[in-house]
Amino acid sequence: MTNERIDLPQGTLDLLILKTLAVEPQHGWAISDRIQQISKVLQIQQGSLYPALHRLERRGWIKAEWGASENNRRAKYYALTKQGRKQLEIETNAWRKLTSAVDQVLNMV
């Protein structure tokens, strides 16, 4: 793992959040932690995470409910909606097309 900062392209954080919530509802800190665990390099700061969660909630892609966290503290849990699952599929397909196209250019001889 390196200390080098990686800036996510616009919209990527939304995709990562949607994918993380596709597994199970989670609170904000758990979403950030899971993304870091899986990626080994991405660290999502609260200043980026919570505005993204609110944006996704406004769009109807996720919903929030209050509950108790693992350490029995009050936490807002986020879950994917039916519309959010559809959007996850759309965003995943768009991401794969984009990364494939960029990879083709980077690998040209």
N, C-alpha and C positions, 0 to 999 in steps of 0.2 A: 504494500500500500504506500502511496506517495502522498506528500503534503501539497502537491500541486493542485490548484483550484481548477475545477472544470465547470464552465458556465454552460447551462443547459439551453439548447435552442428554444425559442418561443413555443409554448404549447406542450413541451416535453413533460414538464412537471405534472400537468393535468393528466396526461396519458399514464404516467407512473402511479399517480394516486388512484386512478380508475382501476388499473391492473391490480394494485395492492388490495383494494376493496373488493375485487371480484372473488377473492379467496374467502374473506370473512369481514364483518364489520369491525372497525378498529377506532381507537381514539387517536387524536393528532400525533402525540409523541410516538405511539406504536407504529403509525404509518411511516413517519420519518425514520424510525429505527429499522423497520423492515426493509425499506429501500436501501439503507446503508448496509445492512447485513447481506442482502442479495447482491448488490452491485460491488461491494467492497471498497468503493471510492466515493460514491455520491453522498454528500452530507446536505440535507435539506434544512435550511435555517427557518426558524419560526416566522421570521419576517416575510418569507416567501410561502411557507406552507399554509398558514391560516388564511391569508388573502385568497390563495388558490382554492382552499376548501370552501370558503364563502362564495366564491365565483361559481364553483361546480354546484353548490347547493342552489344558488339563484337560477342556474340553468336547468335545474330539475334532474341533474345526473346523479346526485347523491342526496340522501336525507340524513338528518341528525336527530339523535335522541340522547337524553342524559341517562347515565348509568354509573355503576361503580367500577373503578379500575381494578387491576390486580392487587394493588395495595390498599384497596377499599376507599379510595378517594373519588370524589364526584368528577366525572369526565364526560365530555360529549363524544358519543360514538357515531361514526359515519358509516353509512351503508350505501351500496350501489342500488339505484332504482332500475326499473325495466328500461327506461329511456337511457340511463347511464350504461347499461350493458350493450345497447345498440350503438351508443356513441363510442364505447371502448372498441368495438369491432371496426367501426369506421376509422377511428384514430390509429388503430393497430395496422390496418391495411395501408393507410396513407404513410405511416412511419416506415413500413417495410418497403414500399415503392421508393420513398425518398432515399433511404439508406442504400438500397440496391443501386439506384442511379448514381449516387455519390461514390459508391464503391467502384462502379464501372469506370468513372472518370479517374479516380485515384489509381486504378490498376492499368490504365492504358499504357501501352508501350511506346 
